């Protein structure tokens, strides 16, 4: 299918244009997983576990979310300086 035909199908919403792509090998940039080991004091693990339980998520999930929030905040703050 030519690009102009794909654009027209998308614009007209007549067809599911995703069927025109091979999605079997797609990857999101900078989303590859890498394992790291971090040692935390016991009090911190206990606090993380309590908060994770309260929110109904895993310890790993809450660590990822909090780190992402902090990094986004730092990056935004640094961009304005």
N, C-alpha and C positions, 0 to 999 in steps of 0.2 A: 504494500500500500504506500502511496506517495504521501509526503508530509502534508500537502495541501488537502488531500482526502481525509487524512487523520484529523487535521485541524477542523475540517468541516463537520466530521462526525462528532467530534468533541463539542464544538460550538452548538450544533443542532441537538445534541444530547440524544441522538437516534441510536447510538450503539455504545456498548461498553468498550471503550478504547483500550482498556487494560488487556483485553484478549489479543491485542495486536503485538504485545511485548512478551519476551521471554523473561519471566520473573524468577526463574530458578536459581540464578546466580547473582542477584542484586545484593548490594551491601550498602549500609549507610556509612558515610565517611566519619571517621573518628569514633565509631561505635564498637570497634572490636574490643573484646574482653581480654583483660590481662589480670592475672592473679597477683595480688600483693599480700604480704603478711604484715600485720600491724599488732604490736603488743599494747594492750590497754590495762590500766590498773583495775583491780577487781571492782572498786566502787563505780567506775565508769561503765563497766560491763553490766553491773546490776542496774544502774540508771537507764542504760540503753535498753535493756531487756524489759524493764517496767514500762518505759515509754512505747516501745514496740508493741508490747502486749496491749496497752491501752488503745493504741491505734489499729491493732489487728494486723500488723505487718511483721516481717522478720527483722531481726537485728541487722542483717546485711542491707535490707531495703532502707531502713531508717538512716543508717550510716551513709549510704549512697545519696539519698535525698538531701540530707543535711550538708554533706560535702558539696554537692552540686549547687545548692542554694548559696552557700558561702563563697564558692568560686565565682558564681555569676555576680554576686554582690561586689566582690573584690574587683572583678573585671570591669563592671560598670563604674565603680568608684574610681578606678585607675584611669579609665577612659576620659573622665571629666577633669583630671588633673593635668 
